[in-house]
Amino acid sequence: MEKLLEILNNLHPEVDFLSQERLINDMILDSFDIVTLIAEIGEVFDVTISAKYIIPDNFNSAKNLYALIQKLEEEN
C-alpha cells in the first residue's frame, strides 16, 4: 500500500488518499491521472490493468485500487 500511496501522492500531494473514497466521483482523479496510474502501477507492481478493470469503483479509493493490485498479483 505504501508504494501505491507514493504514486498517488506524486499525482496529487494535496489529497488525503487514506480517507478519500470518492476519487472518481468527486473528480479528484481525471482520465489523464488514470492513464498515469495504470502505467506506474504496471511498472512498480508488475501487473497489467486491462480495460475490464478500468471502472470507477476500482479507482474511487486507494483501498479499492490496492485490492485490485493484489487481485492482479495473485492472477500472475
PDB file with one MODEL, atoms N, CA, C and O in Angstrom:
MODEL        1
ATOM      1  N   MET A   1       0.827  -1.194   0.000  1.00  0.00           N
ATOM      2  CA  MET A   1       0.000   0.000   0.000  1.00  0.00           C
ATOM      3  C   MET A   1       0.873   1.260   0.000  1.00  0.00           C
ATOM      4  O   MET A   1       0.505   2.287  -0.570  1.00  0.00           O
ATOM      5  N   GLU A   2       2.026   1.157   0.646  1.00  0.00           N
ATOM      6  CA  GLU A   2       2.910   2.316   0.737  1.00  0.00           C
ATOM      7  C   GLU A   2       3.363   2.797  -0.650  1.00  0.00           C
ATOM      8  O   GLU A   2       3.395   3.998  -0.917  1.00  0.00           O
ATOM      9  N   LYS A   3       3.706   1.861  -1.513  1.00  0.00           N
ATOM     10  CA  LYS A   3       4.139   2.226  -2.863  1.00  0.00           C
ATOM     11  C   LYS A   3       3.002   2.886  -3.642  1.00  0.00           C
ATOM     12  O   LYS A   3       3.220   3.851  -4.374  1.00  0.00           O
ATOM     13  N   LEU A   4       1.798   2.362  -3.479  1.00  0.00           N
ATOM     14  CA  LEU A   4       0.639   2.945  -4.155  1.00  0.00           C
ATOM     15  C   LEU A   4       0.382   4.359  -3.655  1.00  0.00           C
ATOM     16  O   LEU A   4       0.120   5.259  -4.454  1.00  0.00           O
ATOM     17  N   LEU A   5       0.452   4.565  -2.349  1.00  0.00           N
ATOM     18  CA  LEU A   5       0.240   5.904  -1.783  1.00  0.00           C
ATOM     19  C   LEU A   5       1.292   6.879  -2.296  1.00  0.00           C
ATOM     20  O   LEU A   5       0.995   8.052  -2.523  1.00  0.00           O
ATOM     21  N   GLU A   6       2.500   6.405  -2.474  1.00  0.00           N
ATOM     22  CA  GLU A   6       3.558   7.255  -3.020  1.00  0.00           C
ATOM     23  C   GLU A   6       3.224   7.686  -4.453  1.00  0.00           C
ATOM     24  O   GLU A   6       3.397   8.849  -4.815  1.00  0.00           O
ATOM     25  N   ILE A   7       2.749   6.744  -5.254  1.00  0.00           N
ATOM     26  CA  ILE A   7       2.350   7.060  -6.632  1.00  0.00           C
ATOM     27  C   ILE A   7       1.213   8.085  -6.625  1.00  0.00           C
ATOM     28  O   ILE A   7       1.259   9.075  -7.356  1.00  0.00           O
ATOM     29  N   LEU A   8       0.206   7.845  -5.804  1.00  0.00           N
ATOM     30  CA  LEU A   8      -0.940   8.756  -5.729  1.00  0.00           C
ATOM     31  C   LEU A   8      -0.529  10.140  -5.232  1.00  0.00           C
ATOM     32  O   LEU A   8      -0.978  11.153  -5.768  1.00  0.00           O
ATOM     33  N   ASN A   9       0.319  10.182  -4.216  1.00  0.00           N
ATOM     34  CA  ASN A   9       0.765  11.466  -3.675  1.00  0.00           C
ATOM     35  C   ASN A   9       1.601  12.254  -4.669  1.00  0.00           C
ATOM     36  O   ASN A   9       1.602  13.484  -4.643  1.00  0.00           O
ATOM     37  N   ASN A  10       2.310  11.557  -5.545  1.00  0.00           N
ATOM     38  CA  ASN A  10       3.056  12.262  -6.595  1.00  0.00           C
ATOM     39  C   ASN A  10       2.109  12.948  -7.580  1.00  0.00           C
ATOM     40  O   ASN A  10       2.440  13.991  -8.144  1.00  0.00           O
ATOM     41  N   LEU A  11       0.933  12.356  -7.781  1.00  0.00           N
ATOM     42  CA  LEU A  11      -0.062  12.957  -8.679  1.00  0.00           C
ATOM     43  C   LEU A  11      -0.758  14.147  -8.027  1.00  0.00           C
ATOM     44  O   LEU A  11      -0.904  15.207  -8.636  1.00  0.00           O
ATOM     45  N   HIS A  12      -1.184  13.955  -6.777  1.00  0.00           N
ATOM     46  CA  HIS A  12      -1.957  14.981  -6.067  1.00  0.00           C
ATOM     47  C   HIS A  12      -1.538  15.032  -4.599  1.00  0.00           C
ATOM     48  O   HIS A  12      -2.195  14.430  -3.751  1.00  0.00           O
ATOM     49  N   PRO A  13      -0.449  15.747  -4.288  1.00  0.00           N
ATOM     50  CA  PRO A  13       0.040  15.778  -2.904  1.00  0.00           C
ATOM     51  C   PRO A  13      -0.944  16.417  -1.919  1.00  0.00           C
ATOM     52  O   PRO A  13      -0.811  16.223  -0.710  1.00  0.00           O
ATOM     53  N   GLU A  14      -1.907  17.159  -2.406  1.00  0.00           N
ATOM     54  CA  GLU A  14      -2.867  17.849  -1.538  1.00  0.00           C
ATOM     55  C   GLU A  14      -4.013  16.958  -1.060  1.00  0.00           C
ATOM     56  O   GLU A  14      -4.807  17.377  -0.217  1.00  0.00           O
ATOM     57  N   VAL A  15      -4.109  15.751  -1.580  1.00  0.00           N
ATOM     58  CA  VAL A  15      -5.231  14.854  -1.271  1.00  0.00           C
ATOM     59  C   VAL A  15      -4.826  13.845  -0.190  1.00  0.00           C
ATOM     60  O   VAL A  15      -3.726  13.293  -0.226  1.00  0.00           O
ATOM     61  N   ASP A  16      -5.717  13.614   0.761  1.00  0.00           N
ATOM     62  CA  ASP A  16      -5.520  12.572   1.767  1.00  0.00           C
ATOM     63  C   ASP A  16      -6.097  11.277   1.200  1.00  0.00           C
ATOM     64  O   ASP A  16      -7.291  11.010   1.333  1.00  0.00           O
ATOM     65  N   PHE A  17      -5.256  10.490   0.580  1.00  0.00           N
ATOM     66  CA  PHE A  17      -5.715   9.283  -0.106  1.00  0.00           C
ATOM     67  C   PHE A  17      -6.145   8.171   0.848  1.00  0.00           C
ATOM     68  O   PHE A  17      -6.848   7.249   0.433  1.00  0.00           O
ATOM     69  N   LEU A  18      -5.742   8.237   2.110  1.00  0.00           N
ATOM     70  CA  LEU A  18      -6.162   7.217   3.066  1.00  0.00           C
ATOM     71  C   LEU A  18      -7.626   7.374   3.461  1.00  0.00           C
ATOM     72  O   LEU A  18      -8.288   6.388   3.784  1.00  0.00           O
ATOM     73  N   SER A  19      -8.132   8.591   3.437  1.00  0.00           N
ATOM     74  CA  SER A  19      -9.522   8.806   3.852  1.00  0.00           C
ATOM     75  C   SER A  19     -10.484   9.053   2.687  1.00  0.00           C
ATOM     76  O   SER A  19     -11.693   8.878   2.836  1.00  0.00           O
ATOM     77  N   GLN A  20      -9.967   9.449   1.555  1.00  0.00           N
ATOM     78  CA  GLN A  20     -10.817   9.786   0.403  1.00  0.00           C
ATOM     79  C   GLN A  20     -11.363   8.514  -0.253  1.00  0.00           C
ATOM     80  O   GLN A  20     -10.607   7.598  -0.578  1.00  0.00           O
ATOM     81  N   GLU A  21     -12.681   8.471  -0.441  1.00  0.00           N
ATOM     82  CA  GLU A  21     -13.301   7.295  -1.048  1.00  0.00           C
ATOM     83  C   GLU A  21     -14.135   7.620  -2.281  1.00  0.00           C
ATOM     84  O   GLU A  21     -14.926   6.794  -2.738  1.00  0.00           O
ATOM     85  N   ARG A  22     -13.956   8.823  -2.815  1.00  0.00           N
ATOM     86  CA  ARG A  22     -14.721   9.235  -4.000  1.00  0.00           C
ATOM     87  C   ARG A  22     -13.793   9.953  -4.996  1.00  0.00           C
ATOM     88  O   ARG A  22     -14.116  11.028  -5.501  1.00  0.00           O
ATOM     89  N   LEU A  23     -12.667   9.350  -5.259  1.00  0.00           N
ATOM     90  CA  LEU A  23     -11.671   9.980  -6.117  1.00  0.00           C
ATOM     91  C   LEU A  23     -12.180  10.237  -7.527  1.00  0.00           C
ATOM     92  O   LEU A  23     -11.865  11.263  -8.131  1.00  0.00           O
ATOM     93  N   ILE A  24     -12.958   9.315  -8.043  1.00  0.00           N
ATOM     94  CA  ILE A  24     -13.529   9.473  -9.385  1.00  0.00           C
ATOM     95  C   ILE A  24     -14.814  10.294  -9.303  1.00  0.00           C
ATOM     96  O   ILE A  24     -14.992  11.262 -10.042  1.00  0.00           O
ATOM     97  N   ASN A  25     -15.699   9.900  -8.401  1.00  0.00           N
ATOM     98  CA  ASN A  25     -17.000  10.576  -8.283  1.00  0.00           C
ATOM     99  C   ASN A  25     -16.859  12.065  -7.987  1.00  0.00           C
ATOM    100  O   ASN A  25     -17.647  12.872  -8.479  1.00  0.00           O
ATOM    101  N   ASP A  26     -15.859  12.433  -7.185  1.00  0.00           N
ATOM    102  CA  ASP A  26     -15.636  13.844  -6.858  1.00  0.00           C
ATOM    103  C   ASP A  26     -14.662  14.515  -7.819  1.00  0.00           C
ATOM    104  O   ASP A  26     -14.242  15.651  -7.600  1.00  0.00           O
ATOM    105  N   MET A  27     -14.311  13.802  -8.882  1.00  0.00           N
ATOM    106  CA  MET A  27     -13.433  14.310  -9.944  1.00  0.00           C
ATOM    107  C   MET A  27     -12.066  14.774  -9.436  1.00  0.00           C
ATOM    108  O   MET A  27     -11.503  15.746  -9.939  1.00  0.00           O
ATOM    109  N   ILE A  28     -11.548  14.072  -8.445  1.00  0.00           N
ATOM    110  CA  ILE A  28     -10.194  14.342  -7.951  1.00  0.00           C
ATOM    111  C   ILE A  28      -9.189  13.757  -8.938  1.00  0.00           C
ATOM    112  O   ILE A  28      -8.161  14.365  -9.235  1.00  0.00           O
ATOM    113  N   LEU A  29      -9.508  12.564  -9.439  1.00  0.00           N
ATOM    114  CA  LEU A  29      -8.689  11.942 -10.481  1.00  0.00           C
ATOM    115  C   LEU A  29      -9.399  12.091 -11.818  1.00  0.00           C
ATOM    116  O   LEU A  29     -10.595  11.823 -11.934  1.00  0.00           O
ATOM    117  N   ASP A  30      -8.649  12.521 -12.818  1.00  0.00           N
ATOM    118  CA  ASP A  30      -9.235  12.637 -14.156  1.00  0.00           C
ATOM    119  C   ASP A  30      -8.660  11.546 -15.058  1.00  0.00           C
ATOM    120  O   ASP A  30      -7.872  10.713 -14.610  1.00  0.00           O
ATOM    121  N   SER A  31      -9.048  11.557 -16.291  1.00  0.00           N
ATOM    122  CA  SER A  31      -8.636  10.493 -17.210  1.00  0.00           C
ATOM    123  C   SER A  31      -7.117  10.445 -17.395  1.00  0.00           C
ATOM    124  O   SER A  31      -6.546   9.365 -17.549  1.00  0.00           O
ATOM    125  N   PHE A  32      -6.466  11.599 -17.381  1.00  0.00           N
ATOM    126  CA  PHE A  32      -5.007  11.610 -17.514  1.00  0.00           C
ATOM    127  C   PHE A  32      -4.355  10.983 -16.285  1.00  0.00           C
ATOM    128  O   PHE A  32      -3.359  10.269 -16.401  1.00  0.00           O
ATOM    129  N   ASP A  33      -4.924  11.254 -15.098  1.00  0.00           N
ATOM    130  CA  ASP A  33      -4.415  10.639 -13.870  1.00  0.00           C
ATOM    131  C   ASP A  33      -4.560   9.128 -13.927  1.00  0.00           C
ATOM    132  O   ASP A  33      -3.663   8.401 -13.500  1.00  0.00           O
ATOM    133  N   ILE A  34      -5.676   8.650 -14.449  1.00  0.00           N
ATOM    134  CA  ILE A  34      -5.921   7.210 -14.538  1.00  0.00           C
ATOM    135  C   ILE A  34      -4.893   6.554 -15.451  1.00  0.00           C
ATOM    136  O   ILE A  34      -4.346   5.501 -15.124  1.00  0.00           O
ATOM    137  N   VAL A  35      -4.634   7.174 -16.588  1.00  0.00           N
ATOM    138  CA  VAL A  35      -3.642   6.633 -17.526  1.00  0.00           C
ATOM    139  C   VAL A  35      -2.270   6.587 -16.853  1.00  0.00           C
ATOM    140  O   VAL A  35      -1.552   5.594 -16.972  1.00  0.00           O
ATOM    141  N   THR A  36      -1.909   7.649 -16.154  1.00  0.00           N
ATOM    142  CA  THR A  36      -0.632   7.703 -15.440  1.00  0.00           C
ATOM    143  C   THR A  36      -0.569   6.620 -14.366  1.00  0.00           C
ATOM    144  O   THR A  36       0.436   5.923 -14.227  1.00  0.00           O
ATOM    145  N   LEU A  37      -1.659   6.489 -13.610  1.00  0.00           N
ATOM    146  CA  LEU A  37      -1.715   5.464 -12.562  1.00  0.00           C
ATOM    147  C   LEU A  37      -1.534   4.060 -13.133  1.00  0.00           C
ATOM    148  O   LEU A  37      -0.759   3.263 -12.603  1.00  0.00           O
ATOM    149  N   ILE A  38      -2.240   3.766 -14.199  1.00  0.00           N
ATOM    150  CA  ILE A  38      -2.160   2.437 -14.811  1.00  0.00           C
ATOM    151  C   ILE A  38      -0.723   2.137 -15.232  1.00  0.00           C
ATOM    152  O   ILE A  38      -0.223   1.035 -15.007  1.00  0.00           O
ATOM    153  N   ALA A  39      -0.066   3.113 -15.839  1.00  0.00           N
ATOM    154  CA  ALA A  39       1.319   2.915 -16.290  1.00  0.00           C
ATOM    155  C   ALA A  39       2.261   2.724 -15.096  1.00  0.00           C
ATOM    156  O   ALA A  39       3.085   1.810 -15.095  1.00  0.00           O
ATOM    157  N   GLU A  40       2.138   3.582 -14.088  1.00  0.00           N
ATOM    158  CA  GLU A  40       3.042   3.492 -12.943  1.00  0.00           C
ATOM    159  C   GLU A  40       2.791   2.245 -12.101  1.00  0.00           C
ATOM    160  O   GLU A  40       3.737   1.623 -11.616  1.00  0.00           O
ATOM    161  N   ILE A  41       1.533   1.878 -11.926  1.00  0.00           N
ATOM    162  CA  ILE A  41       1.206   0.660 -11.182  1.00  0.00           C
ATOM    163  C   ILE A  41       1.775  -0.548 -11.917  1.00  0.00           C
ATOM    164  O   ILE A  41       2.330  -1.455 -11.297  1.00  0.00           O
ATOM    165  N   GLY A  42       1.636  -0.557 -13.234  1.00  0.00           N
ATOM    166  CA  GLY A  42       2.196  -1.649 -14.031  1.00  0.00           C
ATOM    167  C   GLY A  42       3.692  -1.772 -13.846  1.00  0.00           C
ATOM    168  O   GLY A  42       4.224  -2.876 -13.733  1.00  0.00           O
ATOM    169  N   GLU A  43       4.367  -0.644 -13.815  1.00  0.00           N
ATOM    170  CA  GLU A  43       5.819  -0.626 -13.673  1.00  0.00           C
ATOM    171  C   GLU A  43       6.257  -1.049 -12.266  1.00  0.00           C
ATOM    172  O   GLU A  43       7.162  -1.870 -12.117  1.00  0.00           O
ATOM    173  N   VAL A  44       5.619  -0.494 -11.244  1.00  0.00           N
ATOM    174  CA  VAL A  44       6.024  -0.739  -9.861  1.00  0.00           C
ATOM    175  C   VAL A  44       5.602  -2.122  -9.370  1.00  0.00           C
ATOM    176  O   VAL A  44       6.373  -2.814  -8.706  1.00  0.00           O
ATOM    177  N   PHE A  45       4.373  -2.519  -9.702  1.00  0.00           N
ATOM    178  CA  PHE A  45       3.831  -3.778  -9.181  1.00  0.00           C
ATOM    179  C   PHE A  45       3.907  -4.932 -10.179  1.00  0.00           C
ATOM    180  O   PHE A  45       3.567  -6.065  -9.839  1.00  0.00           O
ATOM    181  N   ASP A  46       4.346  -4.658 -11.400  1.00  0.00           N
ATOM    182  CA  ASP A  46       4.463  -5.665 -12.448  1.00  0.00           C
ATOM    183  C   ASP A  46       3.130  -6.381 -12.711  1.00  0.00           C
ATOM    184  O   ASP A  46       3.065  -7.607 -12.788  1.00  0.00           O
ATOM    185  N   VAL A  47       2.076  -5.574 -12.845  1.00  0.00           N
ATOM    186  CA  VAL A  47       0.750  -6.083 -13.194  1.00  0.00           C
ATOM    187  C   VAL A  47       0.215  -5.271 -14.376  1.00  0.00           C
ATOM    188  O   VAL A  47       0.674  -4.160 -14.641  1.00  0.00           O
ATOM    189  N   THR A  48      -0.748  -5.839 -15.069  1.00  0.00           N
ATOM    190  CA  THR A  48      -1.396  -5.145 -16.169  1.00  0.00           C
ATOM    191  C   THR A  48      -2.862  -4.954 -15.816  1.00  0.00           C
ATOM    192  O   THR A  48      -3.579  -5.919 -15.554  1.00  0.00           O
ATOM    193  N   ILE A  49      -3.299  -3.704 -15.811  1.00  0.00           N
ATOM    194  CA  ILE A  49      -4.704  -3.397 -15.546  1.00  0.00           C
ATOM    195  C   ILE A  49      -5.403  -3.326 -16.897  1.00  0.00           C
ATOM    196  O   ILE A  49      -5.270  -2.344 -17.627  1.00  0.00           O
ATOM    197  N   SER A  50      -6.147  -4.376 -17.220  1.00  0.00           N
ATOM    198  CA  SER A  50      -6.835  -4.425 -18.507  1.00  0.00           C
ATOM    199  C   SER A  50      -8.097  -3.558 -18.465  1.00  0.00           C
ATOM    200  O   SER A  50      -8.537  -3.125 -17.401  1.00  0.00           O
ATOM    201  N   ALA A  51      -8.653  -3.323 -19.626  1.00  0.00           N
ATOM    202  CA  ALA A  51      -9.810  -2.432 -19.770  1.00  0.00           C
ATOM    203  C   ALA A  51     -10.991  -2.845 -18.899  1.00  0.00           C
ATOM    204  O   ALA A  51     -11.727  -1.988 -18.410  1.00  0.00           O
ATOM    205  N   LYS A  52     -11.179  -4.145 -18.700  1.00  0.00           N
ATOM    206  CA  LYS A  52     -12.334  -4.588 -17.914  1.00  0.00           C
ATOM    207  C   LYS A  52     -12.254  -4.150 -16.456  1.00  0.00           C
ATOM    208  O   LYS A  52     -13.270  -4.123 -15.762  1.00  0.00           O
ATOM    209  N   TYR A  53     -11.047  -3.803 -15.981  1.00  0.00           N
ATOM    210  CA  TYR A  53     -10.883  -3.354 -14.596  1.00  0.00           C
ATOM    211  C   TYR A  53     -10.884  -1.827 -14.452  1.00  0.00           C
ATOM    212  O   TYR A  53     -10.829  -1.303 -13.339  1.00  0.00           O
ATOM    213  N   ILE A  54     -10.945  -1.132 -15.569  1.00  0.00           N
ATOM    214  CA  ILE A  54     -10.920   0.331 -15.515  1.00  0.00           C
ATOM    215  C   ILE A  54     -12.355   0.834 -15.349  1.00  0.00           C
ATOM    216  O   ILE A  54     -12.992   1.315 -16.286  1.00  0.00           O
ATOM    217  N   ILE A  55     -12.824   0.699 -14.116  1.00  0.00           N
ATOM    218  CA  ILE A  55     -14.166   1.142 -13.740  1.00  0.00           C
ATOM    219  C   ILE A  55     -14.047   2.040 -12.514  1.00  0.00           C
ATOM    220  O   ILE A  55     -13.107   1.891 -11.734  1.00  0.00           O
ATOM    221  N   PRO A  56     -14.976   2.963 -12.330  1.00  0.00           N
ATOM    222  CA  PRO A  56     -14.879   3.904 -11.210  1.00  0.00           C
ATOM    223  C   PRO A  56     -14.681   3.248  -9.848  1.00  0.00           C
ATOM    224  O   PRO A  56     -13.888   3.741  -9.046  1.00  0.00           O
ATOM    225  N   ASP A  57     -15.374   2.159  -9.568  1.00  0.00           N
ATOM    226  CA  ASP A  57     -15.246   1.506  -8.258  1.00  0.00           C
ATOM    227  C   ASP A  57     -13.799   1.130  -7.937  1.00  0.00           C
ATOM    228  O   ASP A  57     -13.372   1.243  -6.788  1.00  0.00           O
ATOM    229  N   ASN A  58     -13.062   0.696  -8.916  1.00  0.00           N
ATOM    230  CA  ASN A  58     -11.671   0.296  -8.675  1.00  0.00           C
ATOM    231  C   ASN A  58     -10.743   1.474  -8.429  1.00  0.00           C
ATOM    232  O   ASN A  58      -9.661   1.299  -7.871  1.00  0.00           O
ATOM    233  N   PHE A  59     -11.147   2.666  -8.835  1.00  0.00           N
ATOM    234  CA  PHE A  59     -10.279   3.838  -8.724  1.00  0.00           C
ATOM    235  C   PHE A  59     -10.816   4.898  -7.755  1.00  0.00           C
ATOM    236  O   PHE A  59     -10.211   5.962  -7.618  1.00  0.00           O
ATOM    237  N   ASN A  60     -11.923   4.630  -7.093  1.00  0.00           N
ATOM    238  CA  ASN A  60     -12.525   5.621  -6.192  1.00  0.00           C
ATOM    239  C   ASN A  60     -11.761   5.791  -4.882  1.00  0.00           C
ATOM    240  O   ASN A  60     -11.901   6.815  -4.214  1.00  0.00           O
ATOM    241  N   SER A  61     -10.960   4.806  -4.510  1.00  0.00           N
ATOM    242  CA  SER A  61     -10.183   4.934  -3.281  1.00  0.00           C
ATOM    243  C   SER A  61      -8.865   4.175  -3.422  1.00  0.00           C
ATOM    244  O   SER A  61      -8.737   3.260  -4.235  1.00  0.00           O
ATOM    245  N   ALA A  62      -7.900   4.576  -2.616  1.00  0.00           N
ATOM    246  CA  ALA A  62      -6.621   3.870  -2.597  1.00  0.00           C
ATOM    247  C   ALA A  62      -6.831   2.428  -2.144  1.00  0.00           C
ATOM    248  O   ALA A  62      -6.173   1.512  -2.636  1.00  0.00           O
ATOM    249  N   LYS A  63      -7.744   2.239  -1.215  1.00  0.00           N
ATOM    250  CA  LYS A  63      -8.042   0.894  -0.703  1.00  0.00           C
ATOM    251  C   LYS A  63      -8.550  -0.008  -1.829  1.00  0.00           C
ATOM    252  O   LYS A  63      -8.080  -1.137  -1.972  1.00  0.00           O
ATOM    253  N   ASN A  64      -9.493   0.472  -2.622  1.00  0.00           N
ATOM    254  CA  ASN A  64     -10.030  -0.315  -3.733  1.00  0.00           C
ATOM    255  C   ASN A  64      -8.958  -0.587  -4.789  1.00  0.00           C
ATOM    256  O   ASN A  64      -8.868  -1.688  -5.332  1.00  0.00           O
ATOM    257  N   LEU A  65      -8.163   0.420  -5.064  1.00  0.00           N
ATOM    258  CA  LEU A  65      -7.116   0.271  -6.066  1.00  0.00           C
ATOM    259  C   LEU A  65      -6.078  -0.745  -5.601  1.00  0.00           C
ATOM    260  O   LEU A  65      -5.591  -1.549  -6.396  1.00  0.00           O
ATOM    261  N   TYR A  66      -5.742  -0.706  -4.317  1.00  0.00           N
ATOM    262  CA  TYR A  66      -4.782  -1.675  -3.784  1.00  0.00           C
ATOM    263  C   TYR A  66      -5.360  -3.094  -3.822  1.00  0.00           C
ATOM    264  O   TYR A  66      -4.641  -4.051  -4.109  1.00  0.00           O
ATOM    265  N   ALA A  67      -6.642  -3.224  -3.535  1.00  0.00           N
ATOM    266  CA  ALA A  67      -7.291  -4.537  -3.620  1.00  0.00           C
ATOM    267  C   ALA A  67      -7.211  -5.080  -5.045  1.00  0.00           C
ATOM    268  O   ALA A  67      -6.979  -6.272  -5.247  1.00  0.00           O
ATOM    269  N   LEU A  68      -7.404  -4.207  -6.028  1.00  0.00           N
ATOM    270  CA  LEU A  68      -7.283  -4.616  -7.430  1.00  0.00           C
ATOM    271  C   LEU A  68      -5.855  -5.074  -7.731  1.00  0.00           C
ATOM    272  O   LEU A  68      -5.658  -6.098  -8.385  1.00  0.00           O
ATOM    273  N   ILE A  69      -4.878  -4.335  -7.264  1.00  0.00           N
ATOM    274  CA  ILE A  69      -3.470  -4.692  -7.490  1.00  0.00           C
ATOM    275  C   ILE A  69      -3.186  -6.068  -6.895  1.00  0.00           C
ATOM    276  O   ILE A  69      -2.545  -6.904  -7.531  1.00  0.00           O
ATOM    277  N   GLN A  70      -3.664  -6.300  -5.677  1.00  0.00           N
ATOM    278  CA  GLN A  70      -3.455  -7.599  -5.032  1.00  0.00           C
ATOM    279  C   GLN A  70      -4.106  -8.729  -5.830  1.00  0.00           C
ATOM    280  O   GLN A  70      -3.524  -9.802  -5.989  1.00  0.00           O
ATOM    281  N   LYS A  71      -5.304  -8.480  -6.322  1.00  0.00           N
ATOM    282  CA  LYS A  71      -6.008  -9.479  -7.134  1.00  0.00           C
ATOM    283  C   LYS A  71      -5.199  -9.805  -8.395  1.00  0.00           C
ATOM    284  O   LYS A  71      -5.043 -10.971  -8.759  1.00  0.00           O
ATOM    285  N   LEU A  72      -4.688  -8.761  -9.054  1.00  0.00           N
ATOM    286  CA  LEU A  72      -3.929  -8.963 -10.277  1.00  0.00           C
ATOM    287  C   LEU A  72      -2.607  -9.673 -10.003  1.00  0.00           C
ATOM    288  O   LEU A  72      -2.148 -10.479 -10.813  1.00  0.00           O
ATOM    289  N   GLU A  73      -2.004  -9.372  -8.867  1.00  0.00           N
ATOM    290  CA  GLU A  73      -0.759 -10.062  -8.499  1.00  0.00           C
ATOM    291  C   GLU A  73      -1.008 -11.553  -8.274  1.00  0.00           C
ATOM    292  O   GLU A  73      -0.186 -12.389  -8.648  1.00  0.00           O
ATOM    293  N   GLU A  74      -2.140 -11.875  -7.664  1.00  0.00           N
ATOM    294  CA  GLU A  74      -2.472 -13.281  -7.415  1.00  0.00           C
ATOM    295  C   GLU A  74      -2.726 -14.036  -8.713  1.00  0.00           C
ATOM    296  O   GLU A  74      -2.439 -15.229  -8.810  1.00  0.00           O
ATOM    297  N   GLU A  75      -3.268 -13.334  -9.718  1.00  0.00           N
ATOM    298  CA  GLU A  75      -3.550 -13.967 -11.007  1.00  0.00           C
ATOM    299  C   GLU A  75      -2.294 -14.279 -11.790  1.00  0.00           C
ATOM    300  O   GLU A  75      -2.306 -15.153 -12.657  1.00  0.00           O
ATOM    301  N   ASN A  76      -1.205 -13.578 -11.497  1.00  0.00           N
ATOM    302  CA  ASN A  76       0.056 -13.786 -12.234  1.00  0.00           C
ATOM    303  C   ASN A  76       0.724 -15.053 -11.866  1.00  0.00           C
ATOM    304  O   ASN A  76       1.789 -15.366 -12.397  1.00  0.00           O
TER     305      ASN A  76
ENDMDL
END
